[in-house]
Amino acid sequence: MTTELKKLFFPTYLHPEYPGGKKEFYTYLADTFKAPTNIKGQVIISFFVETDGTLNDFKIIKSINKEIDLAVIKVLVNALRWTPGQIDGVITRAKYTLPLTFQ
């Protein structure tokens, strides 16, 4: 099988990543987002990591309430730029879905 056919059938994906990885991202969220102590539930949000690493096109999939949803978006907008995703070495816009659970 030629290299081009391998790429066609088996593309190589690199998912977008926060600088330092998931652990650093969750540390950033914990340090930055201060939810009221009486909030319990889950927010699921999707967004795109653009080719320049910025986050865009936020969509709330599951909500606790509008105030928490907007606070989550604000924290994400103010985050460091991500390393964008790649397909076969080509930087590409990638969708990311993030579940956040509050207990």
C-alpha positions as CSV (number, residue, x, y, z in Angstrom):
1,M,0.0,0.0,0.0
2,T,1.4,3.4,-1.0
3,T,1.9,6.2,1.6
4,E,-0.9,8.2,0.0
5,L,-3.3,5.3,0.3
6,K,-2.3,4.8,3.9
7,K,-3.0,8.5,4.6
8,L,-6.4,8.2,2.9
9,F,-7.5,5.2,4.9
10,F,-5.6,5.8,8.1
11,P,-5.1,9.5,8.7
12,T,-3.0,10.6,11.7
13,Y,-4.9,12.8,14.1
14,L,-3.3,15.0,16.8
15,H,-6.0,16.3,19.1
16,P,-5.9,19.9,20.3
17,E,-4.3,20.4,23.6
18,Y,-4.0,23.0,26.4
19,P,-0.4,24.0,27.1
20,G,0.9,21.5,29.6
21,G,-1.8,19.0,28.9
22,K,-5.1,18.0,30.6
23,K,-3.7,18.2,34.1
24,E,-2.7,21.8,33.6
25,F,-6.0,22.6,32.0
26,Y,-8.0,21.3,34.9
27,T,-5.7,23.1,37.3
28,Y,-6.4,26.3,35.4
29,L,-10.1,25.7,35.6
30,A,-10.0,24.9,39.3
31,D,-7.9,28.0,40.1
32,T,-9.9,30.3,37.9
33,F,-13.6,29.2,38.1
34,K,-15.2,29.7,41.4
35,A,-18.6,28.2,41.4
36,P,-21.0,29.0,44.3
37,T,-20.9,26.2,46.9
38,N,-24.6,25.3,46.4
39,I,-24.2,24.5,42.7
40,K,-24.4,20.8,41.8
41,G,-24.7,19.3,38.4
42,Q,-22.9,19.1,35.1
43,V,-22.2,21.6,32.3
44,I,-21.2,20.1,28.9
45,I,-19.8,22.6,26.5
46,S,-18.5,22.1,23.0
47,F,-16.2,24.6,21.2
48,F,-13.8,24.8,18.3
49,V,-10.0,25.1,18.7
50,E,-9.0,27.3,15.8
51,T,-5.8,27.0,13.8
52,D,-4.3,29.8,15.9
53,G,-5.1,28.1,19.2
54,T,-8.0,30.4,20.2
55,L,-11.3,28.9,21.3
56,N,-14.5,29.8,19.4
57,D,-18.1,28.8,18.6
58,F,-19.2,27.8,22.1
59,K,-22.3,25.7,22.5
60,I,-23.8,24.6,25.8
61,I,-25.0,21.0,25.4
62,K,-26.1,20.5,29.0
63,S,-26.7,23.4,31.4
64,I,-27.0,24.0,35.1
65,N,-28.2,27.6,34.6
66,K,-27.3,30.6,32.4
67,E,-25.1,32.3,35.0
68,I,-22.9,29.2,35.3
69,D,-22.9,28.6,31.5
70,L,-21.7,32.2,30.9
71,A,-19.0,31.9,33.6
72,V,-17.7,28.7,32.0
73,I,-17.5,30.4,28.6
74,K,-15.7,33.4,30.2
75,V,-13.1,31.2,31.8
76,L,-12.5,29.4,28.5
77,V,-12.2,32.6,26.5
78,N,-9.5,33.9,28.9
79,A,-7.5,30.6,28.8
80,L,-4.1,30.4,27.2
81,R,-4.1,29.5,23.5
82,W,-4.2,25.8,22.8
83,T,-2.0,23.8,20.5
84,P,-4.3,23.2,17.5
85,G,-5.2,19.8,16.2
86,Q,-3.7,18.3,13.1
87,I,-4.7,15.8,10.5
88,D,-1.7,14.2,8.7
89,G,0.5,17.0,9.9
90,V,-1.8,19.8,8.6
91,I,-3.0,22.2,11.3
92,T,-6.8,22.1,11.4
93,R,-9.8,23.6,13.2
94,A,-11.0,20.9,15.6
95,K,-14.1,20.5,17.8
96,Y,-13.7,19.7,21.5
97,T,-16.4,18.7,24.0
98,L,-15.8,19.3,27.7
99,P,-17.9,18.0,30.6
100,L,-17.6,19.9,33.8
101,T,-19.1,18.4,37.0
102,F,-19.8,20.5,40.0
103,Q,-20.3,18.7,43.4
